[in-house]
């Protein structure tokens, strides 16, 4: 009996933990928002931004033009943070829907070849962009703002 009570107590105690995840975003064919955070080695923030704007942002703009993405926004914080919480750039992408956001673009390789005919330079610069990157994380965002408020 004691073991049954203990198992019941432990199973009930875990239920609140299961409910603490982020709520799902809208329906299957609703816009889906992701934030991408980049933390760069000290002293290399401008180099990273220059490489990002040269070698990745044009690809994101093509995604908007093609309809996979609805909007792309690049931001940097106005003030400093503690080192453990620091991020240098946030790229927010509003995708057409969750399927598009979570699957690769079948046209991406072709677009890359069109946008950057000099593939050696492109690959070298992309490698450098990731060499100076300390951390990168992706965060799906759910808007909880009540309608009409």
C-alpha positions in Angstrom: 0.0 0.0 0.0 2.8 2.3 0.9 4.4 1.8 -2.6 1.1 2.5 -4.3 0.7 5.8 -2.4 4.2 6.8 -3.2 3.8 6.1 -6.9 0.5 8.0 -6.9 2.1 11.0 -5.1 5.1 11.1 -7.5 2.9 10.8 -10.6 0.7 13.7 -9.4 3.7 15.8 -8.5 5.0 15.5 -12.1 1.9 16.8 -13.8 2.6 20.5 -13.3 6.0 20.0 -14.9 4.4 18.7 -18.0 2.1 21.7 -18.3 4.9 24.3 -18.2 6.0 24.1 -21.9 5.2 26.9 -24.3 1.7 26.8 -25.7 1.6 25.8 -29.4 1.5 28.4 -32.1 -1.6 29.0 -34.2 -3.2 26.5 -36.6 -1.5 24.5 -39.3 -1.8 27.2 -41.9 -1.1 30.2 -39.7 2.0 32.3 -39.6 4.8 30.9 -37.5 7.5 33.1 -35.8 11.0 32.1 -35.0 13.7 34.1 -33.3 17.4 33.3 -34.0 19.9 34.5 -31.6 23.6 35.0 -32.3 26.4 35.5 -29.7 29.7 36.5 -31.3 33.3 36.6 -30.0 34.1 39.9 -28.5 35.5 42.3 -31.0 34.1 40.5 -34.0 30.5 41.8 -33.9 30.8 44.1 -36.9 32.7 41.4 -38.9 29.9 38.9 -38.2 27.2 41.4 -39.1 29.0 42.3 -42.4 29.2 38.7 -43.3 25.6 38.0 -42.3 24.3 40.9 -44.4 26.5 39.9 -47.4 26.0 36.1 -47.3 22.8 35.2 -45.5 20.4 38.2 -45.6 20.0 38.1 -49.4 18.9 34.5 -49.0 16.3 35.5 -46.4 15.1 38.3 -48.6 14.6 35.7 -51.4 12.5 33.7 -48.9 10.2 36.7 -48.4 10.0 37.4 -52.2 9.2 33.7 -52.8 6.4 33.7 -50.1 8.0 31.1 -47.7 8.6 33.9 -45.2 6.3 36.9 -44.5 8.9 39.1 -42.8 12.5 39.2 -41.6 13.8 41.6 -39.0 17.4 42.0 -37.6 18.0 43.6 -34.2 20.7 44.2 -31.7 20.3 45.2 -28.1 20.7 48.9 -27.2 22.4 48.1 -23.8 24.8 45.5 -22.5 23.9 42.4 -20.7 25.7 40.0 -18.4 28.0 37.7 -20.3 25.9 34.6 -19.7 22.7 36.3 -21.0 24.5 38.2 -23.8 23.4 38.0 -27.4 24.6 40.3 -30.2 22.0 39.9 -32.9 18.4 38.6 -33.1 16.9 37.7 -36.4 13.1 37.3 -36.3 11.5 35.5 -39.2 7.7 35.2 -39.6 7.2 32.2 -41.8 4.1 31.4 -43.9 3.3 28.5 -41.6 5.0 25.9 -39.3 5.6 23.4 -42.0 7.7 26.0 -44.0 9.5 27.0 -40.8 10.5 23.5 -39.9 11.5 22.1 -43.3 14.4 23.1 -45.5 13.8 25.1 -48.7 14.2 22.7 -51.7 15.3 25.7 -53.8 18.0 26.9 -51.3 21.0 25.3 -53.0 20.0 26.7 -56.4 19.4 30.2 -54.9 22.8 30.1 -53.2 24.5 29.3 -56.5 22.6 32.1 -58.2 23.2 34.7 -55.5 26.9 33.9 -55.1 28.5 32.6 -58.3 31.9 32.6 -56.6 31.2 29.6 -54.4 34.7 29.4 -53.0 34.5 32.9 -51.6 31.0 32.3 -50.3 31.9 29.1 -48.5 35.1 30.7 -47.0 33.2 33.7 -45.7 30.4 31.5 -44.3 33.0 29.4 -42.6 34.5 32.5 -41.1 31.1 33.8 -40.0 30.6 30.5 -38.0 34.2 30.5 -36.7 33.6 33.8 -34.8 30.2 32.7 -33.5 30.2 31.6 -29.9 26.6 30.5 -29.7 23.4 30.4 -31.7 20.0 29.3 -30.7 16.5 29.2 -32.3 13.4 30.0 -30.4 9.8 29.5 -31.6 7.6 32.4 -30.4 4.0 32.3 -29.5 2.0 35.5 -29.4 -0.3 35.4 -26.4 -1.7 38.9 -26.7 -5.5 38.7 -26.2 -7.4 39.8 -29.3 -8.9 43.3 -29.1 -6.7 44.4 -26.1 
